[in-house]
Amino acid sequence: MKEKFYLILSIVSLLIVFNGLVFAEDQQDCFSSSLHHTGEGMRYWYEADDGFMAITGIPYSQLGCKNCHAKGCGDCHLEKTDKGLVYSLEKARNRKTCLKCHAREKATFKMDRDRNTVGVHMEADMTCADCHTPREAHGDGTFYHSMRQPGVMDAACTNCHTNESEDYPAIPETTSHTIHKDRLACNACHVQNTMSCYNCHFGELAKTKSKPKSFTTKVKDFLLLVKFRGKVTSGTIQTLVGSKNEPFITYTPYFTHSVMGEGRQCEQCHATEAVKTLAAAQEFKPATYQNGSLDFYKGVIPMAPDLLNWPYLEKKEGKWVPFEPTVKPLVQLGLYAEPFTRDELKKLEEPQTYE
């Protein structure tokens, strides 16, 4: 009887070890091709024909950015305890673990706290892992060029906000949720504003080796609207300046994690100053330089790249000051961003009242 017990125990142990090794190997194969590990999303858009490398001439492999990406499981799971180093699922689910690399989100949450505009998900003390799945973080074995490719992201508002859910509010059948049909993403109305580290100067970065010293300011005053796969969604910008003051800007769909429970009202998007100016095919300045600082437009800005005139700055005697570019800015529509058409701007120009 005892011999039979040990035989069964040995077989079970071997199966556990064997299956564990296979599982670990599969996970490692997935992770090695994941965006978390490869950083391919950054490289792909940076080295695109209309990417910033067209100005710098430096391949992504020679930039310090490549060092920010996860090298292995330990980057997120390895935890120091009184008993030594252990692999921890709890640590990987901790928001602080994500924010040590995702600096823009960390800055977003800090700015929201300072302004007393904390988003509903943060108020509920949700973590990144409540929306983002292990498959997103570990990869699925497919080599992707961008997080915006089909099949990369699992997170979606409608994963939780359903009529069947007992834990989260369902999406109500209000006019604002039905009139746009399937042409408007939740982000367009429920994201407070756009987060951007504005005017990153490559010359200053090369000189100081410091990212914080290389950009002018963190801005979170306006909401940029872009289209993605034909649907209007929230976005962001990144203005950059080459070492010889060559101007560059990229427009991308982007989810700034500042979510409002109550959506934006109709008149906050329709017939605004920005919309009227752009619909008239006139140049709109989203920011002005006054009294030694940048003052940004407070409101919604539809993405019409040919008509948006962003200021560019350089550092002189330790202070950021605007300069007039001698060449036209290189404009990139990154992460498959699509601009608003003239007809769409005309429709936005029509006054609408929230009732």
Sequence and secondary structure as in RCSB ss.txt:
>XXXX:A:sequence
MKEKFYLILSIVSLLIVFNGLVFAEDQQDCFSSSLHHTGEGMRYWYEADDGFMAITGIPYSQLGCKNCHAKGCGD
CHLEKTDKGLVYSLEKARNRKTCLKCHAREKATFKMDRDRNTVGVHMEADMTCADCHTPREAHGDGTFYHSMRQP
GVMDAACTNCHTNESEDYPAIPETTSHTIHKDRLACNACHVQNTMSCYNCHFGELAKTKSKPKSFTTKVKDFLLL
VKFRGKVTSGTIQTLVGSKNEPFITYTPYFTHSVMGEGRQCEQCHATEAVKTLAAAQEFKPATYQNGSLDFYKGV
IPMAPDLLNWPYLEKKEGKWVPFEPTVKPLVQLGLYAEPFTRDELKKLEEPQTYE
>XXXX:A:secstr
 HHHHHHHHHHHHHHHHHHHHHHHHHHHHHHHTSHHHH HHHHHHHSSTTSTHHHH   GGGSGGGGGS  STHH
HHEEEETTEEEE HHHHHSHHHHHTT HHHHHHHHHHHHHT   HHHHTT  GGGTS HHHHH  S   S TTST
TS    GGGTSSTT SSS      HHHHTTTTSB HHHHHB    EEEEEEHHHHHHH  HHHHEEEEE S EEE
EEETTEEEEEEEEEEE TT  EEEEEEE   S B SS   GGGTTT HHHHHHHTT  B SEEEETTEEEE  SE
EE  TTTB   EEEEETTEEEEE  SS  EEEEGGGEE   HHHHHHHHS     
